[in-house]
Amino acid sequence: MTVSITDVAEATGVSASTVSRALRGRSGVSEQMRARIVAAAAELGYTASRSASSLASGRTYTIGVVVPYVGRWFFGTVLDAAEKVFSAEGYDVLLYNLGSPEARKRFFTKLPIRKRVDAVLSLLIPDPEEAAALCSLGVPLATTVGGARPGFTVVGIDDRGGAESAVRHLVNLGHRRIGMISGASEPLHWTTPLDRRQGYLDVLADAGIELDPALEADGGYTVEGGERAMTELLALRHPPTAVFAQSDEMAMGALRALRRHRLRVPEDVSVVGFDDHELSEVVGLTTVAQPVAAQGREAARLLLTRLEGPNAVSPRPVEMPIRFILRETTAPPHARRQR
């Protein structure tokens, strides 16, 4: 005979709602009472029914995650970290991979996520209409990309400041021709390439270095794109003596292009990246480290907190720490190449 939550409640002399809170680890139940309830449930062989819990609470126990590129390292790392937090609290993840304009348009037109999730973690930056569509779902929203926006809990980093630290390092080494491999072709409304470019421009201006548009190349935030962009920069009449890549993956592509052209790093060309990708230490890449997994965990934690207090106001944007890591790919410019 199936044991119900009511049986556990009768055995412990409390209400069914108290049993539910105790077994789900929620607040409002003393540790002594929780222990009694857990013991009674185990003795009776009670197992919570997800469908019954959903009917009682009105929740789906599912979190929607919207991603532009699930196969990219950054998005995959954030997703993996967030999913572990959700799973530990009994929530499933419903993933929407919107890697093409068509998929994105279809998603925001039909909103298949409506009434299927309790909250949404968005790893893409919505335009005003898309943001309004997500807000219309009436569930807590969070993101780890872009700046503050109404209705969203935002967890991120200082992209501009991180880029400044990378480029300033190259300037302090004595470099004057500093190239940048950016992600100008990245998804619509993504602010990271713009913020990191602004950091690059600010440092050049502060150092009195005239901007040369030819020293900027689009790498699309991929290894292949970084290699292609570095090859373009090397084809210039006066190529750069140092390169700031807006991501470590593009920096790794740049290293591959330099190796193919038989140029030494850092003796001939210095390279600095951004992210501290899991392979960056392996290749000795100087970079700006950001806590990618920690951003996913924090965004997930804040979403769950808002679910426990649905009337709570969205917290202010959370800025995670970044740090500059000096490794083996940067050095003062070779006098002959600097001229």
Backbone torsions as a table, in degrees:
resi	resn	phi	psi	omega
1	MET	NA	133.5	-177.0
2	THR	-69.5	133.3	178.3
3	VAL	-90.8	131.6	-178.5
4	SER	-106.0	169.8	178.2
5	ILE	-64.5	-26.4	177.7
6	THR	-66.5	-37.0	177.9
7	ASP	-62.3	-41.3	178.3
8	VAL	-66.1	-39.1	179.5
9	ALA	-63.5	-43.4	180.0
10	GLU	-66.6	-36.1	-178.3
11	ALA	-69.4	-26.4	-177.6
12	THR	-107.1	-6.4	177.9
13	GLY	73.5	28.7	178.3
14	VAL	-128.1	176.4	179.9
15	SER	-79.2	161.8	178.0
16	ALA	-63.3	-35.1	179.5
17	SER	-65.8	-35.4	177.4
18	THR	-66.8	-40.8	176.5
19	VAL	-60.1	-44.0	-179.7
20	SER	-61.0	-46.1	179.6
21	ARG	-63.4	-40.6	-178.1
22	ALA	-64.9	-45.1	-177.0
23	LEU	-73.2	-22.1	177.2
24	ARG	-95.0	3.0	177.1
25	GLY	74.1	22.1	-178.2
26	ARG	-82.1	166.6	-179.5
27	SER	-76.4	170.3	177.6
28	GLY	92.3	6.3	178.6
29	VAL	-130.5	128.1	179.6
30	SER	-66.7	154.9	-179.0
31	GLU	-63.2	-35.9	178.5
32	GLN	-63.5	-46.2	179.0
33	MET	-66.9	-38.6	178.9
34	ARG	-59.8	-43.7	-179.8
35	ALA	-61.8	-40.7	178.4
36	ARG	-62.4	-43.1	-178.2
37	ILE	-66.9	-43.7	179.0
38	VAL	-61.2	-42.8	-179.9
39	ALA	-64.8	-41.6	-179.9
40	ALA	-65.9	-41.8	179.4
41	ALA	-62.0	-40.9	179.7
42	ALA	-66.4	-41.1	-178.7
43	GLU	-66.3	-38.9	-178.8
44	LEU	-82.1	-12.9	-178.3
45	GLY	76.3	32.2	-178.5
46	TYR	-80.9	133.2	174.3
47	THR	-125.2	125.7	-177.8
48	ALA	-63.5	136.7	177.1
49	SER	-92.8	124.4	179.6
50	ARG	-62.3	-42.8	-178.7
51	SER	-66.1	-38.4	178.8
52	ALA	-67.0	-41.6	178.5
53	SER	-62.4	-38.6	-179.8
54	SER	-65.8	-42.3	179.6
55	LEU	-64.9	-39.2	-177.8
56	ALA	-71.5	-36.8	-173.7
57	SER	-99.9	-17.0	-176.1
58	GLY	79.3	9.6	-179.8
59	ARG	-102.3	158.5	176.4
60	THR	-99.0	-15.4	-174.5
61	TYR	55.0	40.3	178.0
62	THR	-134.8	137.2	176.9
63	ILE	-111.5	127.8	176.7
64	GLY	-84.5	137.3	176.8
65	VAL	-126.0	124.3	-179.0
66	VAL	-110.0	121.7	-172.9
67	VAL	-128.6	139.3	176.0
68	PRO	-79.0	-37.8	-178.3
69	TYR	-142.4	94.1	-176.5
70	VAL	-67.8	-22.9	-178.7
71	GLY	-84.1	-8.6	179.4
72	ARG	-77.5	147.2	-175.0
73	TRP	-57.8	-48.0	-176.9
74	PHE	-59.9	-53.0	-176.6
75	PHE	-66.1	-38.9	178.6
76	GLY	-64.5	-38.4	-180.0
77	THR	-68.7	-43.1	177.2
78	VAL	-61.6	-45.9	-178.8
79	LEU	-61.4	-45.5	-178.6
80	ASP	-61.3	-44.7	-179.0
81	ALA	-66.3	-42.3	-179.6
82	ALA	-66.8	-41.1	-178.5
83	GLU	-61.1	-36.6	179.7
84	LYS	-64.7	-38.0	177.9
85	VAL	-67.8	-45.4	179.4
86	PHE	-61.6	-45.2	-177.5
87	SER	-61.9	-40.0	-179.5
88	ALA	-62.9	-24.8	-179.8
89	GLU	-100.2	10.0	175.4
90	GLY	86.9	17.9	-179.5
91	TYR	-106.5	140.9	172.4
92	ASP	-90.5	166.0	178.7
93	VAL	-117.8	131.3	174.8
94	LEU	-110.0	111.0	-171.6
95	LEU	-99.1	134.0	173.3
96	TYR	-121.3	114.9	-179.2
97	ASN	-98.8	105.7	-174.4
98	LEU	-104.1	64.4	-173.8
99	GLY	-80.8	-6.3	179.7
100	SER	-129.3	155.9	177.0
101	PRO	-57.7	-35.1	-179.0
102	GLU	-66.4	-44.2	-179.8
103	ALA	-65.7	-38.3	180.0
104	ARG	-65.9	-45.9	180.0
105	LYS	-62.3	-42.5	-179.3
106	ARG	-63.2	-41.3	-178.9
107	PHE	-63.7	-49.4	-175.9
108	PHE	-75.5	-17.3	175.8
109	THR	-79.2	-42.7	-175.8
110	LYS	-96.0	-23.3	-176.5
111	LEU	44.5	61.9	-178.9
112	PRO	-64.3	-10.3	-177.8
113	ILE	-79.7	-14.9	-175.1
114	ARG	-59.9	132.7	178.3
115	LYS	64.4	12.1	179.3
116	ARG	-110.9	-9.7	-177.0
117	VAL	-136.2	159.8	177.4
118	ASP	-95.5	-17.9	-179.4
119	ALA	-163.3	165.2	-178.7
120	VAL	-132.7	130.4	170.4
121	LEU	-105.2	113.6	-177.8
122	SER	-102.6	121.3	177.2
123	LEU	-102.9	18.8	171.3
124	LEU	-126.9	160.2	-179.7
125	ILE	-98.6	113.3	-178.0
126	PRO	-79.1	149.7	171.5
127	ASP	-76.9	174.6	-176.5
128	PRO	-54.6	-40.6	-180.0
129	GLU	-68.3	-40.5	179.3
130	GLU	-67.0	-39.9	178.1
131	ALA	-62.5	-41.1	178.4
132	ALA	-63.5	-37.4	178.9
133	ALA	-64.1	-43.7	178.7
134	LEU	-65.5	-41.1	179.4
135	CYS	-64.1	-29.8	-179.0
136	SER	-68.1	-14.4	178.8
137	LEU	-67.6	-23.7	178.9
138	GLY	72.7	26.3	179.1
139	VAL	-123.9	160.3	176.9
140	PRO	-59.9	141.4	-178.4
141	LEU	-125.0	142.8	176.5
142	ALA	-145.0	159.2	178.9
143	THR	-151.2	158.5	176.2
144	THR	-119.5	15.7	178.9
145	VAL	-132.6	145.5	177.4
146	GLY	80.9	176.8	-178.0
147	GLY	-91.5	-167.5	-177.7
148	ALA	-63.7	141.9	173.7
149	ARG	-150.4	145.4	-176.4
150	PRO	-55.6	133.1	175.1
151	GLY	89.3	-9.3	-177.0
152	PHE	-111.7	140.4	166.1
153	THR	-85.9	122.6	-174.0
154	VAL	-113.4	128.0	174.3
155	VAL	-121.8	123.5	-177.6
156	GLY	-159.6	-158.9	-178.7
157	ILE	-135.8	174.1	175.2
158	ASP	-90.5	86.8	-177.9
159	ASP	-61.7	-41.2	-178.6
160	ARG	-64.8	-45.6	179.0
161	GLY	-64.2	-36.9	178.3
162	GLY	-65.1	-42.5	177.8
163	ALA	-64.1	-38.8	178.4
164	GLU	-60.0	-43.0	-179.1
165	SER	-64.9	-35.9	179.7
166	ALA	-68.4	-47.8	-177.2
167	VAL	-72.3	-35.6	178.5
168	ARG	-63.2	-35.5	176.3
169	HIS	-59.7	-42.8	179.8
170	LEU	-67.7	-39.9	177.4
171	VAL	-63.4	-42.7	-179.7
172	ASN	-65.4	-25.2	176.1
173	LEU	-76.4	-13.6	178.6
174	GLY	109.1	4.8	-179.7
175	HIS	-74.9	140.9	177.3
176	ARG	-119.6	-33.0	175.5
177	ARG	-98.6	93.3	-174.9
178	ILE	-112.8	114.3	178.7
179	GLY	-85.8	164.2	175.8
180	MET	-136.6	130.3	173.3
181	ILE	-102.8	116.1	-172.1
182	SER	-112.9	-173.3	178.1
183	GLY	-124.5	48.8	-175.0
184	ALA	-60.5	-23.7	-177.1
185	SER	-92.2	10.8	-176.7
186	GLU	-71.2	176.9	-171.5
187	PRO	-56.2	154.3	179.3
188	LEU	-55.0	136.3	175.0
189	HIS	72.8	4.3	179.3
190	TRP	-76.5	121.1	-172.6
191	THR	-89.9	-14.6	-175.6
192	THR	-55.5	-48.7	179.5
193	PRO	-59.6	-36.9	-179.2
194	LEU	-69.3	-42.9	-179.7
195	ASP	-65.8	-42.0	-179.6
196	ARG	-70.6	-34.4	175.9
197	ARG	-65.2	-39.6	-179.7
198	GLN	-63.8	-37.2	175.6
199	GLY	-61.7	-40.9	176.8
200	TYR	-60.8	-47.0	-178.6
201	LEU	-65.2	-40.1	-178.5
202	ASP	-61.4	-44.1	-178.0
203	VAL	-68.4	-40.8	177.4
204	LEU	-59.8	-43.6	-179.9
205	ALA	-63.9	-43.7	-179.9
206	ASP	-63.0	-32.0	-178.4
207	ALA	-87.5	-1.3	-179.3
208	GLY	73.3	25.3	-179.9
209	ILE	-96.9	122.2	-179.1
210	GLU	-69.7	134.4	-179.3
211	LEU	-69.2	130.9	174.8
212	ASP	-116.2	104.0	-177.5
213	PRO	-55.3	-25.0	-178.9
214	ALA	-67.2	-17.3	-178.3
215	LEU	-86.4	5.7	176.3
216	GLU	-108.3	132.9	178.9
217	ALA	-138.4	144.3	-178.0
218	ASP	-87.3	124.0	179.4
219	GLY	-111.6	-1.9	174.7
220	GLY	61.4	16.6	178.0
221	TYR	59.2	33.9	175.0
222	THR	-131.4	161.8	177.0
223	VAL	-62.5	-46.0	-179.3
224	GLU	-62.3	-41.7	178.9
225	GLY	-65.2	-38.2	177.9
226	GLY	-64.4	-39.1	177.9
227	GLU	-65.3	-43.0	179.5
228	ARG	-64.5	-43.2	-179.4
229	ALA	-65.5	-40.3	179.4
230	MET	-64.7	-37.5	178.1
231	THR	-63.1	-39.0	176.7
232	GLU	-63.0	-42.7	-179.4
233	LEU	-66.8	-36.2	-179.9
234	LEU	-70.6	-20.4	-179.5
235	ALA	-80.4	-7.9	179.1
236	LEU	-67.2	153.7	177.5
237	ARG	-61.3	-38.6	175.9
238	HIS	-123.4	86.1	-177.5
239	PRO	-68.6	163.5	-179.3
240	PRO	-72.1	153.4	173.3
241	THR	-93.5	-12.3	178.0
242	ALA	-149.5	153.3	-178.7
243	VAL	-136.3	132.4	170.3
244	PHE	-101.6	117.8	176.2
245	ALA	-99.9	131.6	-175.4
246	GLN	-69.9	-7.0	173.5
247	SER	-148.5	155.4	179.2
248	ASP	-65.8	-33.1	179.4
249	GLU	-63.1	-42.1	176.4
250	MET	-67.9	-34.7	177.7
251	ALA	-63.7	-39.1	178.5
252	MET	-65.4	-36.9	175.1
253	GLY	-65.2	-38.1	177.6
254	ALA	-63.5	-40.5	178.3
255	LEU	-62.3	-37.7	179.3
256	ARG	-66.6	-40.7	178.6
257	ALA	-65.4	-41.4	179.4
258	LEU	-64.1	-40.3	178.7
259	ARG	-64.8	-39.4	179.6
260	ARG	-65.3	-31.0	178.5
261	HIS	-90.8	11.1	176.7
262	ARG	59.5	35.8	175.5
263	LEU	-103.9	141.3	-177.0
264	ARG	-89.9	142.5	175.4
265	VAL	-118.6	122.0	9.7
266	PRO	-100.9	6.5	-173.8
267	GLU	-59.1	-42.1	-179.3
268	ASP	-95.2	-41.4	-179.4
269	VAL	-141.6	133.3	174.9
270	SER	-93.6	147.2	179.9
271	VAL	-136.2	132.6	174.3
272	VAL	-131.2	139.8	-177.0
273	GLY	-112.4	-161.3	-179.9
274	PHE	-153.9	127.4	174.3
275	ASP	133.4	-41.9	-168.3
276	ASP	64.8	57.5	173.6
277	HIS	-54.0	153.8	-176.9
278	GLU	-60.8	-19.6	178.0
279	LEU	-98.4	-1.6	-175.5
280	SER	-63.4	-39.9	179.5
281	GLU	-68.2	-33.0	-179.9
282	VAL	-61.7	-40.3	-179.0
283	VAL	-93.4	3.8	177.5
284	GLY	69.2	30.8	-174.1
285	LEU	-78.8	125.4	170.3
286	THR	-71.3	133.6	-171.5
287	THR	-158.1	173.9	172.0
288	VAL	-106.7	119.7	-176.3
289	ALA	-88.9	133.1	171.5
290	GLN	-122.9	144.8	-177.8
291	PRO	-82.6	81.0	-173.0
292	VAL	-62.6	-52.1	-179.5
293	ALA	-61.7	-39.2	-179.7
294	ALA	-62.6	-33.7	177.0
295	GLN	-64.8	-40.6	177.7
296	GLY	-64.5	-43.3	180.0
297	ARG	-64.1	-43.2	-177.9
298	GLU	-67.1	-41.8	178.1
299	ALA	-61.7	-41.8	178.8
300	ALA	-65.1	-42.9	-179.8
301	ARG	-61.3	-44.3	-179.0
302	LEU	-66.6	-36.3	176.7
303	LEU	-62.7	-45.1	-179.6
304	LEU	-65.7	-35.3	177.1
305	THR	-62.9	-41.4	178.8
306	ARG	-67.7	-30.8	177.1
307	LEU	-66.6	-32.6	178.8
308	GLU	-75.7	-24.8	177.0
309	GLY	-129.9	73.8	-171.8
310	PRO	-58.0	-21.1	-179.4
311	ASN	-91.8	0.7	-178.3
312	ALA	-71.0	146.6	177.7
313	VAL	-75.7	144.0	178.5
314	SER	-57.2	130.6	180.0
315	PRO	-64.9	160.4	177.7
316	ARG	-64.5	156.3	179.4
317	PRO	-53.6	137.4	178.9
318	VAL	-99.8	122.3	178.9
319	GLU	-104.3	116.5	-179.2
320	MET	-83.5	152.6	-176.7
321	PRO	-73.9	147.8	172.8
322	ILE	-124.5	161.7	178.9
323	ARG	-151.7	147.9	179.2
324	PHE	-85.5	132.7	-179.7
325	ILE	-118.7	115.0	178.8
326	LEU	-88.2	122.2	177.4
327	ARG	-124.8	-124.0	-167.4
328	GLU	-117.8	8.2	-172.4
329	THR	-107.8	11.3	177.8
330	THR	-131.4	144.7	179.7
331	ALA	-162.8	166.2	175.9
332	PRO	-58.0	151.5	-178.0
333	PRO	-69.4	147.8	174.0
334	HIS	-70.6	131.3	-173.7
335	ALA	-55.6	-39.3	-177.6
336	ARG	-66.9	-37.6	-178.3
337	ARG	-80.2	-23.2	-177.7
338	GLN	-72.5	-27.1	-175.2
339	ARG	-66.9	NA	NA
